[in-house]
């Protein structure tokens, strides 16, 4: 556990280090030079995100940690980072770590499991109410390398709630099959279904959004669903999750999609 004071001290040192400053500027230039990236916020927020990325990555390596969770994203952390942590978490996930907003153990477990089962980033997002066989999922800290290799197109823009800093609006691959896992808050039940991406809308909510067709019994899902965070991964890994949870034995698994 790293207190905000420790993070602030580490960031202060990094910001006065010419080598770190040059690295952050070079990484920012490289990111923004990608043909499928558009900048729609102040460039300095991207630079600040790369400085914080280096600090957080160094802390993880020093602690021997593979997973990072951040607390008080919209409170005390924004003044310390001079940006919400959204772009930082996106970059960490693209590098092969697991990094999620909120220090919420319930969604960390399926996020880490999906990462290691699939070899691809897992995206922790907010769940909205399923209707007519579809559901909209959204958050501001979306990874771009959702297939494990190739970065999806993205706009770097402000975080939704604060309208500040740097966050990713990722354009997800249309027709892509995805695994969706929704843990309840006690982490005693996981609700899973296979989905298909229908689009990446721009509603007034968290920046990275996907409309998803639920390939399964969505009405039963509606009746039984608990929890409000969904963990998403490209590909269908429902069988593997069910197998792992059967071995663990402490979490009830409800799979709403048919399998051959």
N, C-alpha and C positions, 0 to 999 in steps of 0.2 A: 504494500500500500504506500503510495507516494502522496504526501500532503501537498496542497496547493502552494504552500510557502516554499517547499523544496523545488517544485516545478518552476516557480517564479524565479528562484535563485539560479537554477540551471539555464533558464531562458535568458536571463540578464547576462550571464557569462557568454552564452552563444552569440547573442546579438552584438557583442563588442569584439568578437573574434573575426578578424578579416578573412580567414580561410572559410569559416562557416558562411559568412556573408556572400563571398564569391560563389561558393557551392550552391547556396539557395538561389542566387540570381541566375546561375547557369541552368539549374534544374527548372526554374520558372520559365526561362526562355525556351528550353527544350519542350516543355509541356505545351506551351502556348503556340509553338511552331507546328505542332501536329495538325494535319489538315482537317481532322474531324473534331477539333476543339475550338470552341468560341468563348471569348472572355466577355462577360456581361457584369463585371464588378470591378473594383479598383485592383490594379495589378499588385499593389503592396500587400493585399491580403493573401495572395498566392505566395509571395515571398515569405511572409510571416508563417504561412502554413508549412513551408519547407524547412524553415528554421526549427519550428516545433516538431516536425517529423523527425529530424535528426536527433533532437533531445530525447524524444519519447522512445525512439528506436534504440538509442544508446542505453537508456534506462532499462528497457526490456532485456537487452543482451546482458547487462550487468546483473540483473536479477535472475537470469536464466528462464525468462518467461516467454511463452509463445502467444499469449492472449493479453489484450489490453482492454479495459473498460474505463470510461471516463464518467465522473459524477459532476452534477451541477453544471451541465452543458450550457444552460441558458442563464445561469446565475454568476457565480464567482469565477468561472473559467474563462468567459469571454474577455474580461478586462486583462487577464493574465496573458492570454494568447494573442490578444488584439484580433481575434477572429473566433467564431465558433469552431469546434474541432472537426467539422464535417469533412472538409477536403483532406485533412490529415488522416482520418480514419479510412477514407476511400483509398488513399495511397498505400497505407499499411496493408490493407486487405489485398490490394493488387500485387504487393511484394511477397505475399505468402503468409503473413501473420493473420491472426483473427483479432479484429479490433472493432468494438461496438460502442455506441453511445448508451449511456445509462449503465450503472454497475448493477445490472439486473441478472441474477443468477439463472432465472427461469429461461430467458432466451439465449443466454451464453452457452448452455449445454447443447441444445440442438444446433446452434451456430457452429460450435467447434466440431461436433460430430459430423455435420454435413461437410465441413471443410475437409476433414481428414478422410471421409468416405470417398468424396468426389475428386479431390485434388483441385477444386475450384473455389473461388471466393463465395462465401455465404453473405447474403444481404439481409440484415435485420430491419424490418420496416413495420409501420403501423398498419393494422388491419382495419378495413372499413366493412360495413355490414353487407354480407353477400345478398345478391338479389338477381332474380331471373337467370340463375346459373353463372353469374359473374361476380367478381369481387375486385375492388380497387385497392392497391397496396402502394404505400408511399413512405419515403423518408428522405432526409437531406444528406446522408452519408453513404451513398451508394457506391460500391466498387464499379470499375469500368471493365476489368478483364474477367467478365462473367463466365467465359468459356475456359478460363485458365491461361489464355495466351494473348488474345487480341483485344485491345481496348475498344469498347463501343464508343460511338460519337457522344459528345457531352458538351454542355454549356456550363462554364464555371460562373456561378452567379451567387447572389447573397443567400444566406440561410433564411428560410421562410419566416419564422416567427419574429426574428430580430431584424430582418431586412438589413443584415450586416455581414461583413466578412466574405468567406469563400466556401461554397458548397457545390456539389455536382448535381446537374440535371442530366441523367443518362437517358439516351434513346435506346430502348431495349429492342432486341431482335424480334420482329413480327413473326408469329407462328412458332416461336421457340417453346419447346416443352420444358416445364420447370417443376421442381419439387417444392411444395409448400408445407411447412410444419408450424403449427400454432400451439405453443405450450400454455397450459393454464398457470395461474400465478403461484400455485403451490408446487408446481413442477411434478405433479403426480399423474397428469394425463397429457399426452401429446395427440393433437388432431392433425392428420395429414391428408393431403390430396395432390393429385397430379393436375397441373394447369397448363394452359397454352396462352401465350401473350398475344393480346388483341391490339394493343396500342400503348403509347406513352403520352397520355393527355397532359394538359396544363391547367388543372383545377387550382383553386385557391387553397392549397395545402402544401405539405412538404414537397420539395422540388422534384426529386426523382419519383416518377409515378408509373405504374403499370396497371392497365385493365387486363384482367385474367379470366379466361373461361375455365370454370371448374369442371374437370373431366371426372365426374363421379356424382354421388348422391348429395347434391348441394342442399336440398330441403332438409335431409336428416342432419347435415352439418349445421344448418341454421338452428335446428332445435337443440342440438347437443353442445354447441361450441362454447368453450370457456377461454378466456385470455384475449389479449388485444395486440400482441406482437406476432408477426409472421416471419419466419426465416425462409428465405428463398434461395434456390440454387438452380443453375441451368442443368437440365437432364432429369431423369427419373430414377430416384434412389429410395423409393418407398419400401421396396423389399429389403434393402440393406438396413434401413433404419429399423424396420420391424424385427429383423434378425438380431440386431444389436440390443434393442430394448428387451427382447425375450431373454437374452443372456444376462442382462442387468437385473431384470425381474422386479424393479422397484417402480417402474413407470408404466402406466396403462397406455397402450398404443391403439388408436382408432384410425383406420385407413379407409377413406371414403371413395377410393378409386378402384375400379375393377382391374384384375390382372389375368392374363392368359395362362 
